[in-house]
Amino acid sequence: GPELMSHAARKLQAAAAILALAPGARLAAAGAAAGVVAGVGGGSSGLALQRALARARLAQEVPDREECLSLADQDLRHVARRASPACYNEAKRFYCDRVRLAEESAYRQQPLGRPEELCQGDRHETEDVEMKLESPGLSRVAYLILAHDKFAQVRRLVARLFEPERSLILVHLDTKVATKELMHDFKEWAASVLNGDKRIQIFSEFSVHRGGRSMLDVQLRAFQMLLKSPAGWDYYINLSDTHYPAEAPTFIGAHLWLHSGTNYARITSTKYYDPTLQGGRGATYDGPRREDLYVACDRSLAFECEGQLFSLTPNVKFPAVFSGVTAASGPEWVILSRDFIEYIARGLQHIESPGPVRRIYDDLSSLSIPEETFFQTVLLSSPYCQSILRHEFLYLDLYDAPWRTSSDSDFPFQSPRPLNATHIAEIGKEDPWFVRKIDAKRPESMSLREALDASVARRSSWNSPGRWTSLGEQSNSGSMWVSTHVPEGLLSALAQSFTEVASSEATMWRARRPPQLHSVNLKPAVSRIMLRAPCTPRITRRRRGCKISGSVQLTERLAVPQRRNGGTPFAPIVSMRIGCGWTEGSYEFRSEVSIVPSATCSALSLVSYLTNVGFEGDVAIHWLYGERVVRQSGGSIPKGYTMFVDSMQLPPGGFNVGRWSVRLTEVKSG
């Protein structure tokens, strides 16, 4: 009708009025119409980007490159004051490339990839998961240590982390400080102290800037080196020269083995966010974004050149380029599986026909702080979106931590406070794998470091009984072993090899679970049997009447799911155990496991360990003797649970002798 036509005419006149204004006023008005987000800094920088965004909203044609270059001289005046002519010209070209991309993406975003290349949402495993019995193992860990100036501490850190055959360590010395003498000294030290082991490599290729793409690129370069290394590894951990271990490497390796294939990257969002990191010990979060899944990332154009980091458009945020991206950010310190790193390496190779990984890299590497967004965004936007394991492996103190600036960077950054002995209680409560910052030049940090060394040494000694290796290195500490009776089933099994084994001639000890060990740390049952048995023709040709004596050590095998690669959904159950005498207080079986007596096991317990990737739901539990269901139970598993237990009491006539099985079923999917 006429009123509607009149309204449309007024809208067209308003748009025409914007374009008729003087250049400066027109850009400001058009920028407001385009929804430009103002940032810090003030001034007139970002005019070319604002104009591009405004034209996209008003369906104007894309400006030519010469127009952008002329505006860039005005936008990048702050860069020209500090950069060399060559660096400044490179910044202008980079800026105009991004301006053109911004206008195109503001008009129409490109899809990040095909549906099958992206996250499949909350899709859970719907097929039966085959379990297998497997001896507990230790994942092999590759470390990247970014060293800037604390070189004595780097050497101590390497010495604490290095384990022959199970670790691979890369040390990157920042090119700003890596002289020839320093490089030679480090390589000589590695060769002499560590016997020239090829599992330690020293290199220096980047002038690393906090908040610049160099912080990300040095890690991607490390990926290339690690994937070419003949030394085997399963996980990657990046550290700085102010990190220090607060956990025994064997416990880290055992935990990673149990959760093989998962990835650890903290997501800074209201769903996972710990407000005490920023708001104090008793802080809570109840703001307007309380229900948001992920906090949007700050998209500030950044350019790194000749050892300096520039903010190109302090007043204007760069628009999202691709659709289908789950933008996420978090701390740059991550633990990534080899499978995920191989996925990243393959994706970065496709430059001419880029896929999701390459597109995310090209987008985020042009922005500030890509090291805190790249891995989180790829994880949440790819088929690996269900592999993120929530585990706070790093302790740091950001409470009221100051924001710092640097003469060679336009971006401020928040740096954790140096730790001291007053943090010991908090560290013990959180049970992290690493802490940061440890400054060896501060006496208060030195005392904390000594306390951590003592704690790690004590926990390492706890791990000796039943160590998750095949080296047979066992402690004879009486305090770690408890006398127990020899299981009837074991005596019966031994009788298959020995003519007669009397229980009076066999003595058995059970390894205690280490005190104060968190429930998520699965410790397999370990037993040692000392016995004397008569000889038999099966094992010796000596005459009857001789005796054989010795010891047998048994380590429980765990029921674990068949391992899968390729980012497919993970089974929420990572391990199942069956045994007698389960105690909630110490999280251990006090009696037989796997092979259990039919008449003296007062309660038979199933202990199931879960990932905390996000599984929640109802579970049905069936205990079967042969094909017959003897017990049916189940319940609701809340999100975040890492373990649940179901027990079956001893019936009046005892348990039927024979082979039993347990089946877990997710009720919703079957």
Secondary structure, 3 states (H helix, E strand, C coil): CHHHHHHHHHHHHHHHHHHHCCHHHHHHHHHHHHCCCECCCCCCCCHHHHHHHHHHHCCCCCCCHHHHHHHHHHHCHHHHCCCCHHHHHHHHHHHHHHHHHHHHHHHCCEECCCHHHCCCCCCCCCCCCCEEEECCCCCCEEEEEEECCCHHHHHHHHHHHCCCCCEEEEEEECCCCCCHHHHHHHHHHHHHHCCCCCCEEEECCCCCCCCCHHHHHHHHHHHHHHHHCCCCCCEEEEEECCEEECCCHHHHHHHHHHCCCCEECCCCCCCCCCCHHHHCCCCCCCCCCCCCCCCCCCCCEEEEECCEEEECCCCECCCCCEECCCCCCCCCCCEEEHHHHHHHHHHHHCCCCCCHHHHHHHHHCCECCHHHCHHHHHHHHCHHHHCECCCCCEECECCCCCEEEECCEEEEEECCECCCHHHHHHHHHHCCCEEECCCCCCHHHHHHHHHHHHHHHHHHHHCCCCCCCCCCCCCCCHHHEEEECCCHHHHHHHCCCCCCCCHHHEEEEEECCCCCCCCCCCCCCEEEEEEEEECCCCCCCCCCCCEEEEEEEEECCEEEECCCCCCCCCCCEEEEEEEECEECCCCEECCCECCCCCCCCCEEEEEEEECCCCCCEEEEEEEEECCEEEEEEEEEECCCCCEEEEEEECCCCCCCCCCEEEEEEECCCC
